[in-house]
Amino acid sequence: MSLIPRWEYMTDEAKAIAKKVLLSALVLSLSIWLIRALIPWLVVVLFGYWTYKSFSKRN
């Protein structure tokens, strides 16, 4: 017998907990992936903003 209980032998409460944990893990993974994809764009936008502000102060 495996260490992880099989789905058909689990109680309804245990199934609900397993589904919540899976959903939380998926949401966390998606969030991390999205943040990692947006960080380079955020750096470019901030650099552009600082450059714009620097040039606009000189005029």
VMD Tcl script that builds the backbone (N, CA, C; Angstrom):
set m [mol new atoms 177]
animate dup $m
set s [atomselect $m all]
$s set {name element resname resid chain x y z} {
  {N N MET 1 A 0.856 -1.188 0.000}
  {CA C MET 1 A 0.000 0.000 0.000}
  {C C MET 1 A 0.899 1.247 0.000}
  {N N SER 2 A 0.483 2.214 -0.771}
  {CA C SER 2 A 1.287 3.436 -0.882}
  {C C SER 2 A 1.140 4.301 0.358}
  {N N LEU 3 A 2.063 5.237 0.500}
  {CA C LEU 3 A 2.017 6.140 1.649}
  {C C LEU 3 A 0.894 7.163 1.516}
  {N N ILE 4 A 0.577 7.536 0.284}
  {CA C ILE 4 A -0.493 8.509 0.049}
  {C C ILE 4 A -1.803 7.735 -0.124}
  {N N PRO 5 A -2.830 8.065 0.659}
  {CA C PRO 5 A -4.088 7.326 0.535}
  {C C PRO 5 A -4.723 7.527 -0.839}
  {N N ARG 6 A -5.348 6.496 -1.317}
  {CA C ARG 6 A -5.992 6.586 -2.624}
  {C C ARG 6 A -7.273 7.383 -2.518}
  {N N TRP 7 A -7.638 8.001 -3.622}
  {CA C TRP 7 A -8.766 8.925 -3.657}
  {C C TRP 7 A -10.068 8.246 -3.223}
  {N N GLU 8 A -10.303 7.011 -3.658}
  {CA C GLU 8 A -11.590 6.365 -3.350}
  {C C GLU 8 A -11.726 5.994 -1.877}
  {N N TYR 9 A -10.630 5.919 -1.165}
  {CA C TYR 9 A -10.691 5.583 0.258}
  {C C TYR 9 A -10.672 6.820 1.147}
  {N N MET 10 A -10.485 7.989 0.563}
  {CA C MET 10 A -10.412 9.212 1.358}
  {C C MET 10 A -11.817 9.670 1.748}
  {N N THR 11 A -11.906 10.324 2.899}
  {CA C THR 11 A -13.190 10.881 3.332}
  {C C THR 11 A -13.487 12.128 2.518}
  {N N ASP 12 A -14.724 12.567 2.563}
  {CA C ASP 12 A -15.106 13.775 1.828}
  {C C ASP 12 A -14.339 14.996 2.331}
  {N N GLU 13 A -14.101 15.048 3.629}
  {CA C GLU 13 A -13.347 16.171 4.197}
  {C C GLU 13 A -11.901 16.160 3.696}
  {N N ALA 14 A -11.300 14.999 3.648}
  {CA C ALA 14 A -9.925 14.881 3.160}
  {C C ALA 14 A -9.840 15.246 1.677}
  {N N LYS 15 A -10.858 14.855 0.905}
  {CA C LYS 15 A -10.886 15.222 -0.513}
  {C C LYS 15 A -10.993 16.730 -0.678}
  {N N ALA 16 A -11.827 17.373 0.145}
  {CA C ALA 16 A -11.981 18.827 0.067}
  {C C ALA 16 A -10.672 19.530 0.406}
  {N N ILE 17 A -9.982 19.043 1.422}
  {CA C ILE 17 A -8.694 19.630 1.802}
  {C C ILE 17 A -7.679 19.449 0.681}
  {N N ALA 18 A -7.646 18.281 0.081}
  {CA C ALA 18 A -6.704 18.022 -1.011}
  {C C ALA 18 A -6.987 18.936 -2.201}
  {N N LYS 19 A -8.261 19.160 -2.503}
  {CA C LYS 19 A -8.614 20.052 -3.612}
  {C C LYS 19 A -8.197 21.489 -3.311}
  {N N LYS 20 A -8.393 21.931 -2.066}
  {CA C LYS 20 A -7.998 23.292 -1.687}
  {C C LYS 20 A -6.483 23.474 -1.770}
  {N N VAL 21 A -5.749 22.466 -1.326}
  {CA C VAL 21 A -4.285 22.533 -1.384}
  {C C VAL 21 A -3.827 22.581 -2.841}
  {N N LEU 22 A -4.424 21.757 -3.693}
  {CA C LEU 22 A -4.067 21.757 -5.116}
  {C C LEU 22 A -4.377 23.114 -5.755}
  {N N LEU 23 A -5.543 23.668 -5.460}
  {CA C LEU 23 A -5.907 24.966 -6.021}
  {C C LEU 23 A -4.950 26.056 -5.542}
  {N N SER 24 A -4.608 26.023 -4.263}
  {CA C SER 24 A -3.670 27.018 -3.724}
  {C C SER 24 A -2.302 26.898 -4.383}
  {N N ALA 25 A -1.846 25.672 -4.603}
  {CA C ALA 25 A -0.549 25.455 -5.247}
  {C C ALA 25 A -0.570 25.962 -6.690}
  {N N LEU 26 A -1.673 25.725 -7.398}
  {CA C LEU 26 A -1.782 26.212 -8.780}
  {C C LEU 26 A -1.788 27.734 -8.842}
  {N N VAL 27 A -2.547 28.366 -7.957}
  {CA C VAL 27 A -2.610 29.830 -7.925}
  {C C VAL 27 A -1.247 30.412 -7.570}
  {N N LEU 28 A -0.562 29.819 -6.619}
  {CA C LEU 28 A 0.768 30.288 -6.233}
  {C C LEU 28 A 1.759 30.140 -7.375}
  {N N SER 29 A 1.717 29.000 -8.059}
  {CA C SER 29 A 2.622 28.781 -9.192}
  {C C SER 29 A 2.357 29.779 -10.318}
  {N N LEU 30 A 1.092 30.015 -10.615}
  {CA C LEU 30 A 0.733 30.985 -11.651}
  {C C LEU 30 A 1.180 32.387 -11.265}
  {N N SER 31 A 0.997 32.746 -10.013}
  {CA C SER 31 A 1.411 34.076 -9.546}
  {C C SER 31 A 2.919 34.263 -9.652}
  {N N ILE 32 A 3.662 33.257 -9.245}
  {CA C ILE 32 A 5.128 33.341 -9.330}
  {C C ILE 32 A 5.568 33.458 -10.781}
  {N N TRP 33 A 4.969 32.662 -11.664}
  {CA C TRP 33 A 5.309 32.718 -13.092}
  {C C TRP 33 A 4.998 34.100 -13.666}
  {N N LEU 34 A 3.848 34.674 -13.305}
  {CA C LEU 34 A 3.453 35.983 -13.818}
  {C C LEU 34 A 4.383 37.079 -13.308}
  {N N ILE 35 A 4.726 37.037 -12.043}
  {CA C ILE 35 A 5.627 38.045 -11.475}
  {C C ILE 35 A 7.005 37.960 -12.121}
  {N N ARG 36 A 7.500 36.732 -12.328}
  {CA C ARG 36 A 8.817 36.568 -12.970}
  {C C ARG 36 A 8.801 37.087 -14.397}
  {N N ALA 37 A 7.675 36.988 -15.072}
  {CA C ALA 37 A 7.576 37.471 -16.443}
  {C C ALA 37 A 7.482 38.998 -16.492}
  {N N LEU 38 A 6.904 39.608 -15.467}
  {CA C LEU 38 A 6.693 41.054 -15.487}
  {C C LEU 38 A 7.845 41.872 -14.914}
  {N N ILE 39 A 8.711 41.274 -14.133}
  {CA C ILE 39 A 9.803 42.027 -13.501}
  {C C ILE 39 A 10.719 42.703 -14.527}
  {N N PRO 40 A 11.155 42.044 -15.607}
  {CA C PRO 40 A 11.997 42.755 -16.580}
  {C C PRO 40 A 11.289 43.952 -17.210}
  {N N TRP 41 A 10.009 43.814 -17.501}
  {CA C TRP 41 A 9.261 44.936 -18.068}
  {C C TRP 41 A 9.147 46.083 -17.068}
  {N N LEU 42 A 8.990 45.752 -15.804}
  {CA C LEU 42 A 8.909 46.779 -14.779}
  {C C LEU 42 A 10.222 47.555 -14.681}
  {N N VAL 43 A 11.342 46.859 -14.781}
  {CA C VAL 43 A 12.654 47.517 -14.744}
  {C C VAL 43 A 12.800 48.458 -15.941}
  {N N VAL 44 A 12.398 48.018 -17.129}
  {CA C VAL 44 A 12.491 48.853 -18.333}
  {C C VAL 44 A 11.609 50.087 -18.194}
  {N N VAL 45 A 10.390 49.904 -17.702}
  {CA C VAL 45 A 9.469 51.041 -17.543}
  {C C VAL 45 A 10.002 52.033 -16.523}
  {N N LEU 46 A 10.518 51.552 -15.409}
  {CA C LEU 46 A 11.069 52.470 -14.392}
  {C C LEU 46 A 12.285 53.222 -14.916}
  {N N PHE 47 A 13.168 52.534 -15.639}
  {CA C PHE 47 A 14.323 53.196 -16.223}
  {C C PHE 47 A 13.882 54.268 -17.217}
  {N N GLY 48 A 12.905 53.959 -18.035}
  {CA C GLY 48 A 12.380 54.945 -18.988}
  {C C GLY 48 A 11.755 56.135 -18.288}
  {N N TYR 49 A 11.033 55.892 -17.217}
  {CA C TYR 49 A 10.408 56.980 -16.461}
  {C C TYR 49 A 11.470 57.886 -15.838}
  {N N TRP 50 A 12.488 57.255 -15.226}
  {CA C TRP 50 A 13.551 58.054 -14.608}
  {C C TRP 50 A 14.310 58.859 -15.673}
  {N N THR 51 A 14.524 58.271 -16.829}
  {CA C THR 51 A 15.201 58.976 -17.916}
  {C C THR 51 A 14.362 60.156 -18.383}
  {N N TYR 52 A 13.072 59.929 -18.569}
  {CA C TYR 52 A 12.164 60.993 -18.981}
  {C C TYR 52 A 12.157 62.147 -17.958}
  {N N LYS 53 A 12.062 61.786 -16.672}
  {CA C LYS 53 A 12.055 62.824 -15.641}
  {C C LYS 53 A 13.371 63.592 -15.605}
  {N N SER 54 A 14.469 62.891 -15.846}
  {CA C SER 54 A 15.780 63.531 -15.854}
  {C C SER 54 A 15.889 64.544 -16.986}
  {N N PHE 55 A 15.447 64.157 -18.191}
  {CA C PHE 55 A 15.512 65.068 -19.341}
  {C C PHE 55 A 14.504 66.197 -19.232}
  {N N SER 56 A 13.362 65.958 -18.615}
  {CA C SER 56 A 12.354 67.014 -18.519}
  {C C SER 56 A 12.757 68.069 -17.492}
  {N N LYS 57 A 13.580 67.736 -16.511}
  {CA C LYS 57 A 14.030 68.717 -15.526}
  {C C LYS 57 A 15.074 69.662 -16.128}
  {N N ARG 58 A 15.833 69.186 -17.095}
  {CA C ARG 58 A 16.892 70.000 -17.680}
  {C C ARG 58 A 16.333 71.101 -18.580}
  {N N ASN 59 A 15.154 70.908 -19.104}
  {CA C ASN 59 A 14.582 71.918 -20.035}
  {C C ASN 59 A 13.849 72.973 -19.292}
}
mol reanalyze $m
mol bondsrecalc $m
mol representation Tube
mol addrep $m
